[in-house]
């Protein structure tokens, strides 16, 4: 997760001791060789059962079972308060979280052209698809959405207003 916050062009740079590149935290946790071995052998799915033709998102096949379980648990274990924030956090395309606590309620992982959105919104701009897909389960329940300018479009505002419980 820290690698998504601290961006470096090559994986081994996270373990560099050169002053211009150094981020000592990574080396304190584990060696680069150990990280590479864990990354090589850590799997959350059975490669023998993987079929790229039928998988819902082949670019995420290695983490799909864990991602699906997290998404399910995020929604099941906690109901967010009224104010919801949607923002873009690399590598996550969109993240719906409760504004006060920061609790992540749902995410969409960006996978390029194959990013999964609700099919109902496939004719909309990508940024609108993100918001519409994330907010769909919360519509007509009195939530207040906060977004930045990346997600702000008149068409999206009209759609959200049409699903407002105040109308």
Long-range contacts (C-beta under 8 A, 24 or more apart in sequence): 2-26, 4-89, 4-90, 4-91, 7-90, 11-36, 56-116, 57-111, 57-114, 57-116, 58-114, 59-111, 59-112, 59-114, 60-109, 60-111, 67-109, 71-106, 71-107, 74-104, 74-105, 74-106, 74-107, 75-105, 75-106, 75-137, 78-103, 78-105, 80-105, 80-138, 80-143, 82-142, 82-143, 82-144, 83-143, 83-144, 83-146, 84-135, 84-138, 84-143, 84-144, 84-145, 84-146, 85-145, 85-146, 85-147, 86-130, 86-131, 86-134, 86-135, 86-145, 86-146, 86-147, 86-151, 87-147, 87-148, 88-130, 88-150, 88-151, 93-130, 94-130, 94-131, 94-133, 94-134, 94-151, 95-134, 96-134, 96-135, 96-138, 99-146, 106-134, 106-137, 108-133, 108-134, 124-155, 124-156, 125-153, 125-155, 127-151, 127-153, 127-156, 128-153, 128-155, 128-156, 128-159, 131-156, 131-160, 132-156, 132-159, 135-160, 139-163, 140-164, 140-165, 141-165, 142-166
